[in-house]
Amino acid sequence: MVRVDIPDGVAPDAATTWPPRELIDSYLGSFDFSAVAADAHVAPEMARQFRDVLGRFASGVTVVTASTGGGPTGMTCQSFSSVSLEPPLVMFLPAKTSRAWPVMRTAGHFTVNLLASDQEALSNQFAAKGVDKFAGVAWEPAPSTGAPRLEGALAWIDCTIHAVHEAGDHYVVLGRVQELVVGAATQPLIFYRSAYHRLAE
């Protein structure tokens, strides 16, 4: 049997709370530090420190969706924030390697589904590759955009694409808010240090 040393402060069953690697990579960058070493501008130790420090910023979890000619599409995203009240703008940051983002951009709209504490499986499903992300998922189209609103979310923010900017290995997508709806759920799903968490009662 291989002995695994568990670092101080990490629960023995911590691995059961880890989301898919694709989800972690989309938020904090790739695990492949050898590839980073080939880039003269970013040292491997800086990449590790970047991931370690930024991983200590706790955030909510969202699934960003859109309605396209080929059917609904979506992706899990932690890089989300409000931007402006006048005009009402929000933003999310898809990786340039995202397969869903180019389709969303063509659609011209998106809905941000703020995930509730019991939607960890939904987050994993939309972060996975090579699967039908909407299999078994209950949703309804937003009246303003037609983008999927996932059942059970904390809230839904329906947007049209306002502007898109390149930012390193991600895009900064600004959305003009068209409609805001609060759901029945009250507790958010939290992402911290590459794992899911929930608020203490």
Backbone as a chain_set.jsonl record, in Angstrom:
{"seq": "MVRVDIPDGVAPDAATTWPPRELIDSYLGSFDFSAVAADAHVAPEMARQFRDVLGRFASGVTVVTASTGGGPTGMTCQSFSSVSLEPPLVMFLPAKTSRAWPVMRTAGHFTVNLLASDQEALSNQFAAKGVDKFAGVAWEPAPSTGAPRLEGALAWIDCTIHAVHEAGDHYVVLGRVQELVVGAATQPLIFYRSAYHRLAE", "coords": {"N": [[0.833, -1.188, 0.0], [0.555, 2.208, -0.836], [1.806, 4.907, 0.979], [0.352, 7.96, 1.776], [1.219, 11.174, 2.571], [-0.539, 13.484, 4.387], [-0.955, 16.919, 4.256], [-0.676, 19.299, 6.977], [-3.68, 20.593, 8.347], [-5.329, 19.772, 6.31], [-8.125, 17.87, 5.582], [-8.565, 14.297, 5.931], [-10.325, 13.22, 4.038], [-10.361, 15.079, 2.032], [-10.025, 15.019, -0.729], [-12.418, 14.184, -1.78], [-13.945, 16.399, -2.08], [-12.897, 17.82, -4.117], [-13.155, 19.605, -7.168], [-13.495, 18.968, -10.781], [-10.377, 18.798, -12.607], [-10.348, 20.456, -14.852], [-11.989, 22.56, -14.111], [-10.564, 23.787, -12.008], [-8.247, 24.513, -13.408], [-9.328, 26.356, -15.222], [-9.79, 28.499, -13.65], [-7.457, 29.1, -12.137], [-5.312, 28.578, -13.796], [-3.078, 26.409, -15.676], [-1.922, 23.161, -14.484], [0.456, 22.391, -15.514], [3.504, 23.024, -14.999], [5.899, 22.727, -16.294], [5.423, 23.545, -18.84], [5.046, 26.223, -18.409], [7.606, 26.952, -17.744], [8.874, 27.133, -20.16], [8.16, 29.57, -21.063], [9.622, 32.586, -21.193], [8.831, 34.757, -19.772], [7.419, 34.095, -17.488], [8.226, 32.612, -14.549], [8.427, 29.261, -13.237], [8.191, 29.111, -10.42], [6.879, 31.478, -9.855], [4.427, 30.989, -11.079], [3.466, 28.917, -9.469], [3.27, 30.274, -7.028], [1.398, 32.208, -7.723], [-0.914, 30.651, -8.15], [-1.171, 29.572, -5.586], [-1.567, 31.806, -3.898], [-3.779, 33.204, -5.111], [-5.63, 31.223, -4.896], [-6.554, 31.455, -2.377], [-8.517, 33.292, -2.371], [-11.765, 33.403, -1.747], [-14.663, 32.517, -3.573], [-17.921, 32.73, -5.126], [-19.741, 30.279, -7.07], [-20.516, 29.927, -10.465], [-22.627, 29.035, -13.255], [-22.385, 29.721, -16.545], [-24.533, 30.28, -19.185], [-25.906, 29.862, -22.522], [-28.146, 30.245, -25.326], [-28.121, 28.653, -28.383], [-27.999, 28.159, -31.989], [-27.356, 25.521, -32.266], [-28.334, 24.388, -30.018], [-28.558, 24.441, -26.362], [-25.788, 25.795, -24.458], [-23.08, 25.783, -22.071], [-20.96, 26.65, -19.239], [-18.923, 26.138, -16.334], [-17.929, 28.707, -14.092], [-15.839, 30.649, -12.051], [-14.748, 33.13, -12.137], [-16.269, 35.773, -11.903], [-18.035, 38.868, -11.671], [-19.697, 41.84, -10.438], [-19.842, 44.95, -12.212], [-20.741, 47.576, -12.959], [-23.281, 49.952, -12.091], [-24.599, 51.892, -13.52], [-24.215, 52.11, -16.786], [-26.045, 48.999, -16.071], [-23.788, 46.526, -15.566], [-22.072, 43.395, -15.731], [-19.379, 41.01, -15.36], [-17.555, 38.211, -16.734], [-14.882, 35.826, -16.941], [-13.854, 33.903, -19.326], [-11.601, 31.247, -20.198], [-9.195, 31.3, -22.846], [-9.038, 28.87, -24.007], [-11.519, 27.805, -23.772], [-14.289, 25.915, -24.908], [-16.935, 26.484, -24.987], [-17.219, 29.269, -24.929], [-16.692, 30.583, -27.561], [-19.03, 29.88, -28.943], [-21.0, 31.05, -27.371], [-20.312, 33.71, -27.732], [-20.983, 34.135, -30.372], [-23.722, 33.813, -30.139], [-24.413, 36.079, -28.72], [-25.437, 36.641, -26.224], [-25.915, 35.813, -22.712], [-26.61, 33.923, -19.709], [-26.039, 34.226, -16.294], [-25.9, 31.848, -13.913], [-26.181, 31.71, -10.572], [-24.84, 29.482, -8.42], [-26.328, 27.306, -5.963], [-25.779, 25.97, -2.633], [-26.242, 23.217, -2.742], [-25.608, 22.408, -5.278], [-23.241, 21.295, -6.219], [-22.689, 19.01, -7.815], [-23.78, 19.832, -10.208], [-22.096, 21.936, -10.89], [-19.721, 20.482, -11.338], [-20.54, 18.934, -13.525], [-20.912, 20.819, -15.576], [-18.341, 21.664, -15.829], [-16.942, 19.604, -16.873], [-15.412, 17.855, -19.663], [-16.34, 16.66, -22.919], [-18.888, 15.627, -22.44], [-22.515, 15.495, -22.33], [-23.587, 18.355, -21.243], [-26.061, 19.244, -20.415], [-27.519, 17.039, -19.813], [-30.072, 15.525, -18.047], [-30.532, 17.859, -16.643], [-32.614, 20.269, -15.272], [-34.151, 23.078, -16.682], [-35.148, 26.391, -17.779], [-35.941, 28.664, -20.454], [-34.658, 31.991, -20.451], [-36.78, 34.813, -20.496], [-35.927, 37.184, -21.771], [-33.564, 36.61, -23.251], [-33.472, 33.926, -23.919], [-31.574, 32.239, -22.989], [-30.484, 29.444, -20.993], [-31.911, 29.109, -17.784], [-30.923, 27.617, -14.944], [-32.524, 25.246, -12.958], [-33.119, 25.676, -9.474], [-31.065, 27.403, -8.806], [-29.384, 30.1, -7.021], [-29.82, 32.638, -8.038], [-30.51, 34.393, -11.139], [-28.945, 36.015, -13.834], [-29.564, 37.702, -16.59], [-28.093, 38.551, -19.642], [-26.94, 40.652, -22.38], [-24.188, 40.625, -24.642], [-21.885, 43.093, -24.029], [-19.245, 44.066, -24.345], [-15.996, 42.782, -25.269], [-12.796, 41.904, -24.187], [-9.341, 41.121, -24.637], [-7.272, 39.485, -22.279], [-4.45, 38.455, -21.315], [-4.329, 34.993, -20.93], [-7.036, 34.749, -20.942], [-10.402, 35.964, -21.67], [-12.029, 39.07, -21.079], [-15.267, 39.443, -20.484], [-17.868, 41.608, -20.834], [-21.126, 42.032, -19.731], [-24.292, 43.359, -20.543], [-26.805, 43.909, -18.36], [-30.008, 42.517, -18.606], [-32.116, 41.371, -17.247], [-32.877, 40.484, -13.866], [-33.206, 37.931, -11.489], [-34.205, 36.543, -8.42], [-33.799, 33.422, -6.821], [-35.322, 30.651, -4.975], [-33.514, 29.349, -3.322], [-31.1, 29.845, -0.671], [-28.475, 29.59, 0.239], [-25.107, 29.842, -0.785], [-22.853, 28.114, -3.081], [-19.486, 27.683, -2.418], [-16.148, 28.371, -3.52], [-12.913, 27.581, -2.672], [-9.456, 27.487, -2.264], [-9.129, 25.486, -4.23], [-11.254, 23.745, -3.77], [-14.657, 22.806, -2.966], [-16.845, 24.55, -0.748], [-19.089, 25.357, 1.966], [-21.149, 27.847, 3.507], [-20.869, 28.392, 7.021], [-23.384, 27.56, 9.361]], "CA": [[0.0, 0.0, 0.0], [1.32, 3.448, -0.909], [1.45, 5.834, 2.051], [0.216, 9.336, 1.324], [1.317, 12.126, 3.661], [-1.553, 14.531, 4.272], [-0.446, 18.151, 4.864], [-1.395, 19.832, 8.133], [-4.824, 21.435, 8.031], [-6.116, 19.179, 5.233], [-8.9, 16.732, 6.059], [-8.211, 13.034, 5.256], [-11.223, 12.97, 2.909], [-10.447, 16.333, 1.277], [-10.088, 14.766, -2.171], [-13.809, 13.966, -2.203], [-14.566, 17.703, -2.349], [-12.218, 18.497, -5.213], [-13.863, 19.651, -8.452], [-12.66, 18.481, -11.878], [-9.173, 19.575, -12.877], [-10.666, 21.488, -15.834], [-12.557, 23.699, -13.398], [-9.471, 24.462, -11.307], [-7.38, 25.127, -14.414], [-9.974, 27.508, -15.851], [-9.776, 29.608, -12.697], [-6.125, 29.435, -11.647], [-4.276, 28.27, -14.769], [-2.729, 25.008, -15.855], [-1.013, 22.507, -13.558], [1.665, 22.015, -16.24], [4.504, 24.038, -14.757], [6.979, 22.57, -17.256], [5.078, 24.392, -19.985], [5.274, 27.602, -17.991], [9.043, 27.196, -17.74], [9.292, 27.459, -21.518], [7.832, 30.97, -21.268], [10.67, 33.369, -20.546], [8.241, 35.847, -19.004], [6.807, 33.601, -16.252], [8.998, 31.549, -13.925], [7.561, 28.242, -12.615], [7.905, 29.432, -9.017], [5.859, 32.537, -9.851], [3.157, 30.353, -11.41], [3.01, 28.212, -8.27], [2.868, 31.274, -6.031], [0.172, 32.825, -8.233], [-2.002, 29.73, -7.861], [-1.318, 29.401, -4.146], [-2.127, 33.029, -3.306], [-5.111, 33.476, -5.649], [-6.525, 30.175, -4.418], [-7.068, 31.852, -1.068], [-9.63, 34.218, -2.553], [-13.004, 32.627, -1.824], [-15.64, 33.079, -4.506], [-19.082, 31.922, -5.44], [-19.607, 29.449, -8.269], [-21.583, 30.186, -11.428], [-22.641, 28.376, -14.553], [-22.781, 30.688, -17.56], [-25.208, 29.543, -20.248], [-26.426, 30.602, -23.676], [-28.963, 29.485, -26.273], [-27.537, 28.784, -29.712], [-28.661, 27.405, -33.038], [-27.061, 24.109, -32.066], [-28.853, 23.969, -28.718], [-28.004, 25.189, -25.229], [-24.395, 25.559, -24.1], [-22.783, 26.364, -20.776], [-19.678, 26.327, -18.615], [-18.738, 26.582, -14.952], [-17.014, 29.841, -14.045], [-15.735, 31.377, -10.793], [-14.288, 34.497, -12.399], [-17.462, 36.562, -12.191], [-18.155, 40.023, -10.776], [-20.452, 43.012, -10.883], [-18.929, 45.968, -12.735], [-21.29, 48.93, -12.996], [-24.723, 50.098, -11.895], [-25.117, 52.754, -14.579], [-25.273, 51.134, -17.027], [-25.871, 47.762, -15.296], [-22.849, 45.632, -16.23], [-21.361, 42.357, -14.992], [-18.336, 40.426, -16.202], [-16.973, 36.912, -16.426], [-13.607, 35.677, -17.641], [-13.607, 32.559, -19.859], [-10.262, 30.975, -20.715], [-9.138, 31.276, -24.309], [-9.184, 27.473, -24.429], [-12.907, 27.389, -23.578], [-15.029, 25.516, -26.107], [-18.276, 27.066, -24.937], [-17.224, 30.717, -25.118], [-16.889, 31.043, -28.942], [-20.432, 29.697, -29.308], [-21.73, 32.1, -26.649], [-20.027, 35.012, -28.351], [-21.802, 34.196, -31.584], [-25.123, 33.972, -29.716], [-24.585, 37.479, -28.352], [-26.079, 36.789, -24.921], [-25.63, 34.751, -21.752], [-27.216, 34.014, -18.389], [-25.191, 33.784, -15.194], [-26.645, 31.107, -12.901], [-25.435, 31.659, -9.32], [-25.144, 28.163, -7.883], [-26.661, 27.128, -4.558], [-24.875, 25.073, -1.912], [-26.487, 21.806, -3.071], [-25.423, 22.222, -6.722], [-21.863, 20.905, -6.508], [-22.68, 18.082, -8.948], [-24.065, 20.628, -11.403], [-20.846, 22.627, -11.195], [-18.812, 19.494, -11.926], [-21.052, 18.516, -14.827], [-20.664, 21.864, -16.57], [-16.898, 21.86, -15.955], [-16.371, 18.427, -17.525], [-15.284, 17.867, -21.118], [-16.778, 15.471, -23.631], [-20.165, 15.098, -21.94], [-23.683, 16.325, -22.565], [-23.664, 19.121, -20.004], [-27.442, 19.473, -20.029], [-28.187, 15.752, -19.559], [-30.72, 15.423, -16.755], [-30.582, 19.167, -15.985], [-33.866, 21.004, -15.465], [-33.933, 24.496, -16.936], [-36.135, 27.066, -18.596], [-35.309, 29.781, -21.156], [-34.897, 33.344, -19.956], [-37.671, 35.524, -21.417], [-35.254, 38.244, -22.527], [-32.501, 36.134, -24.136], [-33.633, 32.51, -24.258], [-30.493, 31.461, -22.377], [-30.997, 28.568, -19.937], [-31.87, 29.364, -16.35], [-30.871, 26.296, -14.332], [-33.426, 25.112, -11.813], [-32.52, 25.559, -8.152], [-29.975, 28.352, -8.582], [-29.634, 31.209, -6.102], [-30.326, 33.773, -8.816], [-30.188, 34.378, -12.56], [-28.642, 37.34, -14.384], [-29.633, 37.578, -18.047], [-27.304, 39.643, -20.229], [-26.45, 40.68, -23.749], [-22.752, 40.919, -24.614], [-21.635, 44.529, -24.16], [-17.886, 44.242, -24.871], [-15.074, 41.678, -25.008], [-11.404, 42.339, -24.22], [-8.342, 40.089, -24.368], [-6.493, 39.714, -21.06], [-3.577, 37.303, -21.127], [-4.869, 33.735, -21.447], [-8.491, 34.8, -20.774], [-11.137, 37.108, -22.192], [-12.895, 39.78, -20.151], [-16.553, 39.594, -21.16], [-18.797, 42.495, -20.145], [-22.512, 41.79, -20.109], [-25.291, 44.372, -20.187], [-27.875, 43.182, -17.671], [-31.355, 42.699, -19.139], [-33.087, 40.963, -16.237], [-32.328, 39.875, -12.666], [-34.229, 37.176, -10.77], [-33.728, 35.834, -7.232], [-34.442, 32.126, -6.66], [-35.768, 30.267, -3.634], [-32.364, 28.908, -2.526], [-30.529, 30.946, 0.112], [-27.082, 29.352, 0.593], [-24.274, 29.718, -1.984], [-21.736, 27.178, -3.188], [-18.251, 28.468, -2.313], [-14.936, 27.755, -4.057], [-11.779, 28.113, -1.921], [-8.283, 26.612, -2.277], [-9.37, 24.39, -5.167], [-12.256, 22.821, -3.246], [-15.958, 23.368, -2.658], [-17.161, 24.763, 0.658], [-20.383, 25.95, 2.231], [-21.122, 28.766, 4.632], [-21.236, 27.828, 8.313], [-24.705, 28.015, 9.794]], "C": [[0.88, 1.254, 0.0], [0.851, 4.395, 0.18], [1.423, 7.254, 1.492], [0.253, 10.253, 2.536], [0.334, 13.26, 3.418], [-1.042, 15.794, 4.96], [-1.293, 18.586, 6.051], [-2.54, 20.716, 7.668], [-5.711, 20.901, 6.926], [-6.821, 17.933, 5.756], [-8.525, 15.469, 5.287], [-9.07, 12.754, 4.028], [-11.354, 14.188, 1.996], [-10.626, 16.102, -0.221], [-11.514, 14.583, -2.661], [-14.516, 15.277, -2.514], [-13.928, 18.421, -3.525], [-13.062, 18.473, -6.481], [-12.962, 19.118, -9.559], [-11.466, 19.39, -12.131], [-9.461, 20.705, -13.869], [-11.197, 22.749, -15.168], [-11.471, 24.486, -12.69], [-8.574, 25.185, -12.301], [-8.001, 26.377, -15.019], [-9.921, 28.733, -14.95], [-8.361, 30.066, -12.371], [-5.004, 29.121, -12.632], [-3.897, 26.808, -14.741], [-1.808, 24.491, -14.766], [0.353, 22.248, -14.207], [2.729, 23.096, -16.092], [5.696, 23.901, -15.703], [6.72, 23.421, -18.484], [5.313, 25.851, -19.651], [6.743, 27.94, -18.061], [9.548, 27.586, -19.112], [8.996, 28.918, -21.853], [8.817, 31.814, -20.484], [10.111, 34.446, -19.635], [7.675, 35.392, -17.657], [7.625, 32.431, -15.714], [8.055, 30.549, -13.26], [7.208, 28.571, -11.169], [6.874, 30.551, -8.898], [4.487, 31.95, -10.153], [2.593, 29.626, -10.196], [2.52, 29.189, -7.212], [1.563, 31.949, -6.437], [-1.033, 31.954, -7.881], [-2.258, 29.628, -6.367], [-1.989, 30.614, -3.509], [-3.545, 33.281, -3.796], [-6.124, 32.414, -5.212], [-7.121, 30.479, -3.061], [-8.137, 32.934, -1.159], [-10.898, 33.391, -2.746], [-13.991, 33.305, -2.759], [-16.873, 32.192, -4.567], [-18.802, 31.118, -6.692], [-20.79, 29.745, -9.179], [-21.502, 29.2, -12.586], [-23.183, 29.409, -15.536], [-23.337, 29.921, -18.745], [-25.626, 30.463, -21.385], [-27.261, 29.669, -24.531], [-28.429, 29.732, -27.67], [-28.337, 27.981, -30.728], [-28.457, 25.919, -32.906], [-27.567, 23.573, -30.748], [-28.204, 24.76, -27.597], [-26.54, 24.831, -24.992], [-24.132, 26.215, -22.756], [-21.438, 25.924, -20.248], [-19.658, 26.845, -17.185], [-17.69, 27.678, -14.919], [-17.03, 30.485, -12.661], [-15.372, 32.839, -11.001], [-15.454, 35.347, -12.862], [-17.545, 37.712, -11.204], [-19.136, 41.034, -11.341], [-19.44, 44.069, -11.316], [-19.487, 47.377, -12.554], [-22.792, 48.896, -12.751], [-25.352, 50.924, -13.006], [-24.089, 52.886, -15.702], [-25.031, 49.856, -16.213], [-25.013, 46.757, -16.066], [-22.294, 44.608, -15.246], [-20.268, 41.824, -15.91], [-18.028, 39.006, -15.774], [-15.78, 36.725, -17.332], [-13.41, 34.244, -18.123], [-12.163, 32.43, -20.346], [-10.302, 30.953, -22.235], [-9.262, 29.859, -24.856], [-10.618, 26.976, -24.293], [-13.568, 27.035, -24.902], [-16.403, 26.166, -26.152], [-18.271, 28.548, -25.303], [-17.401, 31.149, -26.576], [-18.34, 30.924, -29.408], [-21.294, 30.765, -28.633], [-21.538, 33.458, -27.309], [-20.859, 35.191, -29.605], [-23.271, 34.413, -31.232], [-25.415, 35.405, -29.304], [-25.239, 37.702, -26.999], [-25.601, 35.69, -23.99], [-26.439, 34.993, -20.483], [-26.221, 33.481, -17.367], [-26.096, 33.143, -14.145], [-25.781, 31.039, -11.645], [-25.803, 30.374, -8.588], [-25.38, 28.164, -6.375], [-25.771, 26.048, -3.948], [-25.064, 23.597, -2.248], [-26.269, 21.5, -4.551], [-23.979, 21.929, -7.117], [-21.782, 19.987, -7.725], [-22.93, 18.82, -10.255], [-22.818, 21.394, -11.839], [-19.859, 21.687, -11.877], [-19.242, 19.1, -13.332], [-20.743, 19.553, -15.906], [-19.183, 22.193, -16.729], [-16.237, 20.726, -16.729], [-16.323, 18.591, -19.041], [-15.844, 16.572, -21.693], [-18.047, 14.842, -23.114], [-21.291, 16.028, -22.379], [-23.954, 17.082, -21.275], [-25.101, 19.34, -19.521], [-28.214, 18.176, -19.764], [-28.757, 15.718, -18.151], [-30.861, 16.74, -16.002], [-31.902, 19.869, -16.31], [-33.565, 22.487, -15.655], [-35.092, 25.059, -17.738], [-35.466, 28.264, -19.267], [-35.647, 31.123, -20.51], [-35.773, 34.089, -20.953], [-36.954, 36.528, -22.312], [-34.242, 37.743, -23.544], [-32.697, 34.707, -24.632], [-32.551, 31.638, -23.662], [-31.035, 30.629, -21.218], [-30.818, 29.123, -18.531], [-31.965, 28.009, -15.668], [-31.702, 26.259, -13.057], [-32.641, 24.99, -10.51], [-31.404, 26.531, -7.851], [-30.385, 29.43, -7.578], [-30.297, 32.38, -6.82], [-29.881, 33.615, -10.257], [-29.992, 35.809, -13.031], [-28.563, 37.187, -15.898], [-28.987, 38.805, -18.684], [-27.179, 39.525, -21.746], [-24.974, 41.076, -23.682], [-22.531, 42.393, -24.943], [-20.268, 44.803, -24.787], [-17.05, 43.03, -24.489], [-13.652, 42.196, -25.167], [-10.484, 41.155, -23.957], [-7.573, 40.475, -23.115], [-5.647, 38.483, -20.79], [-4.173, 36.055, -21.736], [-6.382, 33.625, -21.25], [-9.082, 35.952, -21.59], [-11.905, 37.745, -21.042], [-14.185, 40.077, -20.907], [-17.466, 40.468, -20.302], [-20.204, 42.242, -20.659], [-23.411, 42.918, -19.659], [-26.501, 43.639, -19.614], [-29.235, 43.551, -18.258], [-32.425, 42.352, -18.115], [-32.372, 40.276, -15.084], [-33.449, 39.174, -11.909], [-33.582, 36.452, -9.604], [-34.514, 34.53, -7.091], [-34.817, 31.854, -5.214], [-34.617, 29.827, -2.738], [-31.736, 30.105, -1.812], [-29.051, 30.79, 0.433], [-26.234, 29.128, -0.663], [-23.289, 28.564, -1.919], [-20.47, 28.028, -3.255], [-17.076, 27.669, -2.861], [-13.733, 28.401, -3.367], [-10.661, 27.081, -1.881], [-8.56, 25.321, -3.04], [-10.373, 23.346, -4.669], [-13.573, 23.555, -3.011], [-16.132, 23.501, -1.139], [-18.572, 25.334, 0.744], [-20.278, 26.862, 3.434], [-21.503, 28.028, 5.913], [-22.599, 28.381, 8.711], [-24.569, 29.104, 10.853]], "O": [[1.843, 1.338, 0.762], [-0.343, 4.665, 0.305], [2.358, 7.687, 0.82], [-0.581, 10.131, 3.433], [0.369, 13.915, 2.376], [-0.722, 15.746, 6.148], [-2.483, 18.279, 6.121], [-2.398, 21.49, 6.721], [-6.743, 21.5, 6.623], [-6.179, 17.042, 6.312], [-8.198, 15.554, 4.104], [-8.605, 12.123, 3.079], [-12.339, 14.319, 1.27], [-11.29, 16.882, -0.903], [-11.794, 14.804, -3.839], [-15.574, 15.274, -3.144], [-14.363, 19.51, -3.897], [-13.623, 17.436, -6.833], [-11.787, 18.842, -9.316], [-11.531, 20.597, -11.9], [-8.89, 21.79, -13.751], [-10.9, 23.864, -15.598], [-11.45, 25.715, -12.758], [-8.182, 26.33, -12.073], [-7.299, 27.349, -15.299], [-9.999, 29.866, -15.424], [-8.085, 31.265, -12.33], [-3.84, 29.379, -12.324], [-4.348, 26.057, -13.876], [-1.019, 25.241, -14.19], [1.309, 21.917, -13.507], [2.851, 23.976, -16.944], [6.434, 24.867, -15.897], [7.645, 23.953, -19.098], [5.732, 26.63, -20.507], [7.11, 29.066, -18.394], [10.547, 28.296, -19.224], [9.529, 29.446, -22.829], [8.845, 31.766, -19.255], [10.841, 34.995, -18.81], [7.472, 36.221, -16.77], [7.705, 31.38, -16.351], [6.996, 30.938, -12.768], [6.079, 28.347, -10.733], [6.086, 30.574, -7.952], [3.492, 32.36, -9.557], [1.396, 29.702, -9.918], [1.489, 28.968, -6.576], [0.718, 32.23, -5.587], [-2.043, 32.448, -7.379], [-3.406, 29.599, -5.925], [-2.88, 30.463, -2.674], [-4.433, 33.547, -2.987], [-7.326, 32.674, -5.164], [-8.082, 29.836, -2.639], [-8.607, 33.435, -0.137], [-11.081, 32.756, -3.785], [-14.138, 34.527, -2.738], [-16.857, 31.048, -4.114], [-17.744, 31.26, -7.305], [-21.932, 29.807, -8.723], [-20.454, 28.613, -12.857], [-24.298, 29.908, -15.378], [-22.687, 29.009, -19.257], [-25.689, 31.682, -21.228], [-27.104, 28.449, -24.47], [-28.295, 30.879, -28.098], [-29.236, 27.221, -30.369], [-29.279, 25.131, -33.374], [-27.272, 22.434, -30.385], [-27.393, 25.651, -27.85], [-26.105, 23.717, -25.283], [-24.874, 27.106, -22.342], [-20.845, 24.96, -20.733], [-20.288, 27.852, -16.863], [-16.683, 27.605, -15.623], [-18.095, 30.829, -12.148], [-15.652, 33.685, -10.152], [-15.614, 35.611, -14.053], [-17.176, 37.565, -10.039], [-19.379, 41.087, -12.546], [-18.306, 44.078, -10.836], [-18.796, 48.266, -12.057], [-23.484, 47.956, -13.141], [-26.498, 50.69, -13.391], [-23.17, 53.697, -15.588], [-23.924, 49.649, -15.716], [-25.443, 46.206, -17.079], [-22.074, 44.915, -14.074], [-20.234, 42.148, -17.097], [-18.211, 38.636, -14.614], [-15.668, 37.381, -18.368], [-12.845, 33.434, -17.389], [-11.579, 33.392, -20.844], [-11.326, 30.625, -22.834], [-9.559, 29.67, -26.036], [-10.908, 25.838, -24.66], [-13.43, 27.755, -25.892], [-16.967, 26.375, -27.226], [-19.218, 29.033, -25.923], [-18.218, 32.037, -26.822], [-18.824, 31.759, -30.173], [-22.206, 31.316, -29.25], [-22.475, 34.248, -27.428], [-21.379, 36.276, -29.867], [-23.984, 35.117, -31.947], [-26.524, 35.899, -29.506], [-25.564, 38.839, -26.654], [-24.953, 34.74, -24.429], [-26.892, 36.106, -20.215], [-25.633, 32.416, -17.555], [-26.952, 33.807, -13.562], [-24.746, 30.372, -11.652], [-26.951, 30.198, -8.18], [-24.742, 28.898, -5.621], [-25.096, 25.308, -4.663], [-24.142, 22.803, -2.061], [-26.696, 20.451, -5.034], [-23.546, 22.273, -8.217], [-20.908, 20.162, -8.575], [-22.357, 18.475, -11.288], [-22.527, 21.484, -13.032], [-19.235, 22.05, -12.873], [-18.407, 18.95, -14.225], [-20.356, 19.199, -17.02], [-18.803, 22.915, -17.651], [-15.104, 20.864, -17.191], [-17.088, 19.36, -19.624], [-15.826, 15.527, -21.043], [-18.275, 13.65, -23.319], [-21.063, 17.18, -22.748], [-24.49, 16.518, -20.321], [-25.323, 19.595, -18.337], [-29.419, 18.209, -19.518], [-28.023, 15.865, -17.174], [-31.267, 16.742, -14.84], [-32.256, 20.04, -17.476], [-32.814, 23.08, -14.88], [-35.904, 24.323, -18.298], [-34.521, 28.826, -18.714], [-36.777, 31.355, -20.08], [-35.528, 34.002, -22.156], [-37.324, 36.707, -23.472], [-34.063, 38.365, -24.592], [-32.14, 34.328, -25.662], [-32.595, 30.416, -23.809], [-31.955, 31.067, -20.528], [-29.73, 29.547, -18.142], [-32.978, 27.321, -15.796], [-31.591, 27.131, -12.196], [-31.63, 24.292, -10.446], [-30.842, 26.503, -6.756], [-31.57, 29.643, -7.321], [-31.203, 33.024, -6.292], [-28.997, 32.816, -10.567], [-30.763, 36.703, -12.682], [-27.61, 36.612, -16.423], [-29.287, 39.942, -18.321], [-27.299, 38.439, -22.313], [-24.562, 41.784, -22.764], [-22.938, 42.874, -26.0], [-20.142, 45.665, -25.656], [-17.348, 42.338, -23.516], [-13.332, 42.85, -26.159], [-10.805, 40.284, -23.149], [-7.258, 41.647, -22.907], [-6.092, 37.564, -20.103], [-4.494, 36.038, -22.925], [-6.948, 32.538, -21.373], [-8.36, 36.793, -22.125], [-12.374, 37.051, -20.139], [-14.194, 40.865, -21.853], [-17.795, 40.106, -19.172], [-20.447, 42.237, -21.866], [-23.31, 43.385, -18.525], [-27.141, 42.845, -20.304], [-29.574, 44.727, -18.391], [-33.502, 42.948, -18.101], [-31.384, 39.572, -15.288], [-34.518, 39.749, -11.706], [-32.538, 35.819, -9.762], [-35.738, 34.52, -7.223], [-34.655, 32.708, -4.342], [-34.724, 29.92, -1.515], [-31.827, 31.237, -2.286], [-28.418, 31.756, 0.86], [-26.596, 28.315, -1.514], [-22.935, 28.095, -0.837], [-20.384, 28.97, -4.043], [-17.007, 26.452, -2.694], [-13.542, 29.614, -3.455], [-10.888, 25.931, -1.507], [-8.27, 24.221, -2.569], [-10.34, 22.194, -5.103], [-13.596, 24.778, -2.874], [-15.638, 22.683, -0.363], [-19.165, 25.737, -0.257], [-19.413, 26.671, 4.289], [-22.359, 27.143, 5.893], [-22.919, 29.535, 8.427], [-25.574, 29.616, 11.345]]}, "num_chains": 1, "name": "protein.A"}
